[in-house]
């Protein structure tokens, strides 16, 4: 994979901002909800990427992909709500 030289500044900025926000959000999640909740949210990242790439970039998301995203988010929400009931 090659990157055109004119695309390097945008790619570097996206990497810096994206990685910074990702790790910053993880630290906030650990502080607010604990390490277990933060870890579960960390592993939902592929579902969020699939959903947002469909909504923002208009990438194709077939029925199986949409079902997978929905089940992932439903499972995490159920797990989080179960923790609040204690």
C-alpha positions as CSV (number, residue, x, y, z in Angstrom):
1,X,0.0,0.0,0.0
2,X,1.4,3.4,-1.0
3,X,0.4,6.8,0.3
4,X,0.7,9.8,-2.0
5,X,3.0,12.4,-0.5
6,X,0.3,15.1,-0.6
7,X,-1.9,12.8,1.7
8,X,0.8,12.3,4.4
9,X,-0.1,15.4,6.5
10,X,-3.8,14.4,6.6
11,X,-2.9,10.8,7.4
12,X,-0.5,11.8,10.2
13,X,-3.0,14.2,11.7
14,X,-5.8,11.6,11.5
15,X,-3.5,9.0,13.2
16,X,-2.4,11.4,15.9
17,X,-6.0,12.6,16.7
18,X,-7.6,9.2,16.3
19,X,-5.0,7.4,18.5
20,X,-5.0,10.2,21.1
21,X,-8.8,10.2,21.3
22,X,-8.9,6.4,21.5
23,X,-6.5,6.1,24.4
24,X,-7.9,9.1,26.1
25,X,-11.4,7.7,26.0
26,X,-10.1,4.4,27.3
27,X,-8.5,6.1,30.3
28,X,-11.7,8.0,31.0
29,X,-13.7,4.8,30.8
30,X,-11.3,3.1,33.3
31,X,-11.7,6.1,35.6
32,X,-15.5,6.3,35.3
33,X,-16.6,2.7,34.9
34,X,-13.7,0.5,36.0
35,X,-11.2,-1.6,34.0
36,X,-13.7,-4.4,33.2
37,X,-16.2,-2.0,31.6
38,X,-13.4,-0.2,29.7
39,X,-12.1,-3.5,28.4
40,X,-15.5,-4.5,27.1
41,X,-16.0,-1.2,25.4
42,X,-12.5,-1.5,23.9
43,X,-13.5,-4.7,22.2
44,X,-16.6,-3.1,20.7
45,X,-14.4,-0.8,18.6
46,X,-14.9,-3.0,15.4
47,X,-18.6,-2.7,15.7
48,X,-18.4,1.1,16.0
49,X,-16.1,1.3,13.1
50,X,-18.4,-0.8,10.9
51,X,-21.4,1.3,11.9
52,X,-19.8,4.7,11.5
53,X,-18.1,3.7,8.2
54,X,-21.6,2.9,6.9
55,X,-23.2,6.1,8.2
56,X,-20.3,8.5,7.4
57,X,-18.5,7.0,4.5
58,X,-21.5,5.2,2.9
59,X,-19.7,1.8,2.9
60,X,-21.8,-1.2,2.3
61,X,-23.1,-3.0,5.4
62,X,-25.1,-6.1,4.6
63,X,-27.8,-7.7,6.8
64,X,-25.3,-10.0,8.5
65,X,-23.0,-7.1,9.3
66,X,-25.8,-5.0,10.6
67,X,-27.0,-7.9,12.8
68,X,-23.5,-8.4,14.1
69,X,-23.2,-4.8,15.1
70,X,-26.6,-4.7,16.7
71,X,-25.9,-7.9,18.7
72,X,-22.6,-6.6,19.9
73,X,-24.0,-3.3,21.1
74,X,-27.0,-5.0,22.7
75,X,-24.7,-7.4,24.5
76,X,-22.5,-4.6,25.8
77,X,-25.5,-2.6,26.9
78,X,-27.1,-5.6,28.7
79,X,-23.8,-6.3,30.5
80,X,-23.5,-2.6,31.5
81,X,-27.1,-2.4,32.8
82,X,-26.7,-5.6,34.7
83,X,-23.7,-4.1,36.5
84,X,-25.8,-1.1,37.6
85,X,-28.5,-3.3,39.1
86,X,-26.1,-4.6,41.8
